Amino acid sequence: MRSISKFIIALSASLAMGAAVAGETPQEQRHDLMEHVGDAAKAVGQMLKGEAPFDAETAMQSFQTWHEAAGKFGELFPEGTETGYDTRAKAAIWTDREGFEAALQAFSDAVDEAIAAAPQDLDALNAAAGPVFKKCKACHEDYRTEED
């Protein structure tokens, strides 16, 4: 029993260290987080476009990824992180912080509604995910620069 406890403690420490190294700067962390959000969006988008069969579990996993991102994303834009790591963040994030926070809240609210809807078919997925995608697009238009 004692060796199991030591193993759990060592594993926990190892996982915590790995998470810290995964993205050391806020710019890296927000990039990594948005990659996960994008992967989740791709999975839902493929279902909506008929490129993948509807899968309620995948949809809910995507919604959960978005929910977790919504809870973390705002804190990854502290003063002093306007540049670096090829960030595409617009200055408006810092000059219009209230607007940015409102956009993040709107995204979070849309995600919570999608989770509550728990879609069980493609039409329900479209109805649940549509507002989330609209909030993503609006935030990107206002707070993210275009790719070069």
Backbone bond lengths (Angstrom), bond angles and torsions (degrees), N, CA, C in turn:
res aa  C-N    CA-C-N  psi(-1)  N-CA   C-N-CA  omega(-1)  CA-C   N-CA-C  phi
1 M - - - 1.451 - - 1.525 110.35 -
2 R 1.325 115.73 -39.87 1.455 120.40 -177.90 1.522 111.31 -65.65
3 S 1.341 117.29 -39.41 1.464 120.04 179.55 1.525 110.55 -68.52
4 I 1.322 117.77 -31.52 1.461 120.45 176.58 1.524 109.54 -65.38
5 S 1.326 117.51 -42.25 1.468 121.16 178.33 1.512 110.95 -61.85
6 K 1.334 117.06 -43.00 1.467 120.49 178.36 1.519 110.52 -63.62
7 F 1.343 116.50 -39.80 1.452 120.52 179.10 1.522 110.65 -63.20
8 I 1.324 116.73 -43.63 1.468 120.91 179.89 1.521 110.54 -63.54
9 I 1.321 117.55 -42.42 1.459 121.22 178.58 1.528 110.04 -63.46
10 A 1.318 117.27 -45.24 1.466 120.84 179.64 1.519 111.25 -64.15
11 L 1.322 117.17 -41.59 1.457 121.19 179.31 1.518 110.20 -64.73
12 S 1.312 117.54 -42.57 1.462 121.17 179.08 1.520 111.19 -61.56
13 A 1.316 116.82 -44.03 1.466 121.33 178.73 1.519 110.69 -63.75
14 S 1.317 116.19 -41.28 1.451 120.95 179.47 1.522 111.26 -63.63
15 L 1.329 116.83 -44.36 1.458 120.85 179.49 1.523 111.08 -64.92
16 A 1.313 117.09 -40.40 1.460 120.53 178.41 1.523 110.76 -63.56
17 M 1.314 117.07 -41.05 1.459 121.19 178.74 1.519 110.42 -65.51
18 G 1.327 116.37 -42.38 1.459 120.35 179.01 1.515 111.79 -62.10
19 A 1.323 117.14 -39.74 1.460 121.06 179.39 1.521 110.61 -65.88
20 A 1.327 116.95 -37.73 1.459 119.87 179.71 1.516 111.57 -67.98
21 V 1.319 117.50 -35.34 1.453 121.29 -177.90 1.525 111.24 -78.38
22 A 1.333 117.64 -25.78 1.457 121.54 -176.17 1.524 111.92 -55.25
23 G 1.268 118.56 -36.82 1.448 123.06 178.20 1.506 108.83 -154.04
24 E 1.313 116.24 99.74 1.462 118.98 -172.52 1.517 113.34 -77.22
25 T 1.323 117.58 -37.91 1.461 119.55 -177.81 1.525 109.80 -97.33
26 P 1.322 117.08 158.33 1.465 118.80 176.04 1.530 111.85 -57.52
27 Q 1.337 116.86 -36.67 1.459 119.89 179.19 1.528 111.05 -61.68
28 E 1.325 117.18 -42.78 1.464 121.42 178.33 1.525 110.84 -67.81
29 Q 1.318 115.94 -41.53 1.458 120.14 -179.05 1.521 111.43 -63.95
30 R 1.329 116.71 -44.14 1.466 118.16 -179.79 1.524 111.04 -70.19
31 H 1.333 117.71 -33.25 1.464 120.29 174.89 1.528 110.28 -62.52
32 D 1.323 116.55 -48.47 1.468 120.92 179.51 1.528 110.89 -60.72
33 L 1.321 116.86 -42.91 1.455 121.34 179.84 1.523 110.75 -62.23
34 M 1.322 116.83 -43.58 1.459 119.97 179.78 1.528 112.00 -69.02
35 E 1.309 117.97 -28.12 1.470 120.18 173.90 1.530 109.80 -62.24
36 H 1.327 116.51 -42.16 1.464 121.01 178.18 1.536 110.67 -66.13
37 V 1.332 116.08 -40.60 1.462 120.39 177.48 1.527 109.52 -62.18
38 G 1.323 116.27 -43.15 1.458 120.63 179.17 1.519 112.78 -64.04
39 D 1.327 116.71 -40.46 1.465 120.26 177.18 1.524 110.86 -62.28
40 A 1.327 116.10 -41.10 1.466 120.39 178.55 1.529 110.48 -65.88
41 A 1.325 116.30 -40.35 1.465 120.43 178.46 1.523 110.82 -65.01
42 K 1.315 116.32 -38.17 1.461 120.36 178.98 1.525 110.56 -62.36
43 A 1.319 116.81 -43.32 1.461 120.59 -179.86 1.534 111.16 -61.38
44 V 1.325 116.38 -44.29 1.465 120.38 178.99 1.526 109.82 -68.61
45 G 1.316 116.62 -43.66 1.455 120.73 179.83 1.518 112.75 -59.72
46 Q 1.321 116.80 -39.72 1.466 119.93 178.35 1.526 111.09 -63.10
47 M 1.315 116.70 -38.41 1.466 119.41 176.66 1.525 110.28 -65.11
48 L 1.334 116.47 -45.40 1.460 120.24 -177.33 1.527 112.18 -65.43
49 K 1.324 117.17 -31.29 1.471 121.76 179.54 1.527 112.80 -85.66
50 G 1.325 116.97 -3.24 1.457 120.30 -178.57 1.519 113.06 79.33
51 E 1.324 116.97 13.84 1.466 121.68 179.04 1.524 111.63 -85.47
52 A 1.298 116.63 -13.52 1.466 122.82 177.72 1.527 106.97 -144.71
53 P 1.318 117.49 148.09 1.472 119.15 178.98 1.528 110.63 -68.95
54 F 1.312 115.61 151.60 1.456 120.10 176.16 1.519 109.31 -60.88
55 D 1.330 115.48 135.82 1.457 121.69 178.08 1.527 106.79 -143.29
56 A 1.318 116.18 107.12 1.467 121.49 -176.82 1.522 111.69 -58.89
57 E 1.329 117.37 -37.82 1.466 120.25 -178.68 1.535 110.64 -66.38
58 T 1.318 117.15 -43.00 1.467 120.76 178.00 1.521 110.60 -63.55
59 A 1.321 116.48 -40.75 1.463 120.15 178.05 1.526 110.79 -60.32
60 M 1.316 116.51 -46.34 1.458 119.88 -179.01 1.529 111.74 -67.95
61 Q 1.325 117.36 -35.00 1.459 120.04 175.39 1.528 110.15 -63.75
62 S 1.319 116.41 -40.45 1.463 120.27 176.87 1.514 110.86 -62.95
63 F 1.336 116.31 -45.31 1.467 119.76 177.93 1.526 110.93 -59.93
64 Q 1.323 116.90 -39.45 1.464 120.78 179.74 1.528 110.62 -66.08
65 T 1.320 117.19 -39.77 1.470 120.93 176.24 1.520 109.55 -59.47
66 W 1.323 116.43 -44.50 1.467 120.33 178.90 1.521 111.29 -64.56
67 H 1.319 116.59 -39.31 1.463 120.77 179.50 1.532 110.47 -61.96
68 E 1.317 116.54 -46.12 1.467 120.54 179.56 1.530 110.81 -63.58
69 A 1.318 116.88 -40.20 1.460 120.54 178.65 1.525 111.25 -64.54
70 A 1.319 116.00 -41.97 1.463 120.34 -179.62 1.523 111.22 -59.66
71 G 1.311 116.41 -34.17 1.461 120.42 -179.67 1.515 114.13 -75.80
72 K 1.321 117.39 -20.72 1.463 121.22 -175.48 1.521 113.83 -108.04
73 F 1.316 117.01 -27.93 1.456 120.79 -164.92 1.528 113.95 -60.09
74 G 1.304 118.34 -45.16 1.459 121.21 -176.44 1.512 114.71 -58.31
75 E 1.320 117.05 -34.65 1.468 120.55 -178.57 1.530 112.60 -75.23
76 L 1.317 117.52 -6.84 1.467 121.01 -177.88 1.524 113.19 -92.35
77 F 1.338 116.81 15.41 1.456 122.03 179.04 1.530 111.82 -125.57
78 P 1.338 117.41 52.34 1.466 118.13 179.19 1.534 110.40 -70.45
79 E 1.307 115.85 159.96 1.466 120.85 174.80 1.531 108.53 -52.99
80 G 1.320 115.84 141.26 1.457 120.31 178.91 1.518 114.00 94.17
81 T 1.335 117.44 -1.02 1.467 119.70 179.61 1.525 111.32 -113.14
82 E 1.314 115.27 27.08 1.459 120.33 -178.44 1.528 112.53 -70.84
83 T 1.306 116.75 -21.09 1.463 121.30 -179.17 1.520 109.06 -131.30
84 G 1.312 115.50 172.64 1.452 120.97 176.65 1.507 112.30 101.48
85 Y 1.313 116.08 152.71 1.455 124.98 178.35 1.532 110.81 52.09
86 D 1.324 115.42 38.44 1.473 121.66 178.86 1.520 112.68 49.71
87 T 1.330 116.28 40.15 1.462 120.31 -178.91 1.523 110.59 -61.08
88 R 1.296 115.33 144.21 1.462 122.10 175.87 1.524 110.47 -107.42
89 A 1.313 116.28 12.05 1.457 120.95 179.95 1.530 109.63 -69.50
90 K 1.324 115.47 132.34 1.463 120.70 176.48 1.523 109.51 -80.46
91 A 1.323 115.56 154.16 1.467 121.16 177.65 1.524 111.01 -59.29
92 A 1.329 117.42 -23.54 1.466 120.98 -179.08 1.527 112.38 -58.13
93 I 1.326 117.32 -24.79 1.470 119.37 177.89 1.522 110.04 -59.21
94 W 1.318 116.78 -37.21 1.462 121.19 -177.55 1.526 112.00 -93.87
95 T 1.338 117.76 -30.45 1.460 120.07 -178.88 1.527 112.18 -85.26
96 D 1.324 117.04 -22.31 1.464 122.84 177.64 1.525 108.47 -127.06
97 R 1.322 114.85 57.35 1.460 119.54 -175.75 1.527 112.19 -60.05
98 E 1.315 116.03 -37.20 1.461 119.70 179.79 1.535 110.53 -62.77
99 G 1.322 116.89 -43.13 1.458 121.24 177.68 1.521 111.87 -65.05
100 F 1.329 116.09 -40.45 1.464 120.69 178.67 1.526 110.41 -63.66
101 E 1.322 116.45 -45.62 1.467 120.48 178.87 1.530 110.72 -62.72
102 A 1.328 116.91 -37.12 1.466 120.19 178.00 1.531 110.67 -66.61
103 A 1.332 116.99 -38.81 1.465 120.73 177.72 1.526 110.66 -65.01
104 L 1.322 116.71 -41.36 1.465 120.15 177.22 1.529 111.23 -63.77
105 Q 1.323 116.55 -39.23 1.463 120.28 178.89 1.520 110.54 -66.68
106 A 1.324 117.27 -39.48 1.465 120.84 178.34 1.525 110.44 -63.07
107 F 1.332 116.42 -40.48 1.460 121.02 176.29 1.527 109.77 -62.70
108 S 1.316 116.49 -47.57 1.466 121.46 -179.77 1.525 111.28 -59.48
109 D 1.327 116.69 -43.18 1.462 120.74 179.32 1.529 110.95 -63.22
110 A 1.331 116.79 -42.88 1.467 120.74 179.38 1.527 110.62 -63.54
111 V 1.333 116.34 -39.81 1.466 120.39 178.22 1.527 110.14 -64.92
112 D 1.320 116.79 -44.36 1.472 119.70 178.55 1.533 111.37 -59.66
113 E 1.327 117.03 -39.34 1.461 120.53 177.45 1.525 110.93 -66.62
114 A 1.330 117.35 -37.61 1.465 120.95 177.80 1.526 110.50 -64.49
115 I 1.313 116.03 -42.19 1.467 120.11 178.36 1.529 110.11 -63.06
116 A 1.317 116.69 -44.34 1.463 120.85 -179.62 1.531 111.34 -63.47
117 A 1.328 116.62 -31.84 1.467 120.55 179.98 1.527 111.82 -69.42
118 A 1.339 116.87 -29.15 1.467 121.91 179.35 1.534 111.75 41.47
119 P 1.328 117.26 63.25 1.466 120.51 -174.26 1.527 113.47 -57.67
120 Q 1.326 114.32 137.68 1.467 120.70 -179.09 1.524 112.56 -115.81
121 D 1.337 115.77 4.24 1.460 119.34 174.68 1.534 108.09 -154.08
122 L 1.308 115.56 173.71 1.464 121.02 -174.27 1.525 112.47 -64.32
123 D 1.316 117.73 -40.29 1.462 120.04 178.80 1.527 110.95 -62.74
124 A 1.307 116.13 -42.52 1.467 120.18 178.80 1.530 110.74 -67.09
125 L 1.324 116.82 -36.28 1.471 120.14 176.86 1.517 110.03 -63.67
126 N 1.316 117.07 -43.83 1.458 120.88 178.94 1.523 110.75 -59.48
127 A 1.320 115.95 -44.47 1.466 120.90 179.85 1.532 111.65 -65.15
128 A 1.319 117.27 -36.74 1.470 121.30 -178.11 1.520 112.36 -78.72
129 A 1.329 116.86 -42.55 1.460 120.98 -174.76 1.524 112.97 -81.83
130 G 1.327 116.78 -27.92 1.463 119.89 -178.17 1.520 114.13 -51.63
131 P 1.331 118.55 -51.64 1.466 119.58 178.94 1.535 113.38 -62.45
132 V 1.328 117.12 -32.53 1.468 119.98 177.77 1.523 109.43 -65.59
133 F 1.328 116.32 -46.80 1.468 120.00 179.62 1.532 111.09 -61.87
134 K 1.321 117.53 -36.66 1.467 120.60 178.12 1.527 110.83 -64.16
135 K 1.329 116.70 -39.58 1.466 120.19 178.94 1.525 110.71 -68.47
136 C 1.336 116.27 -37.78 1.473 120.14 175.79 1.524 109.97 -59.43
137 K 1.318 115.13 -50.38 1.466 120.38 -177.36 1.527 111.26 -60.21
138 A 1.319 116.91 -44.86 1.463 120.75 -179.16 1.529 111.22 -61.59
139 C 1.323 116.27 -42.77 1.466 119.76 179.74 1.524 110.43 -66.26
140 H 1.322 117.02 -42.20 1.456 120.33 179.18 1.524 110.99 -62.35
141 E 1.323 116.88 -40.58 1.467 119.76 179.90 1.523 111.74 -62.62
142 D 1.316 116.61 -39.58 1.464 120.69 -175.69 1.525 114.33 -88.18
143 Y 1.336 117.67 -28.30 1.464 119.86 -168.71 1.510 115.83 -127.67
144 R 1.335 118.48 9.03 1.458 121.01 179.09 1.517 109.24 -136.54
145 T 1.330 116.59 135.60 1.454 120.44 177.86 1.522 110.08 -79.51
146 E 1.296 116.09 158.20 1.460 121.44 177.55 1.528 109.04 -71.61
147 E 1.331 115.32 155.14 1.461 119.38 175.47 1.511 109.14 -69.90
148 D 1.319 115.08 150.34 1.475 119.55 178.12 1.493 111.72 -70.52
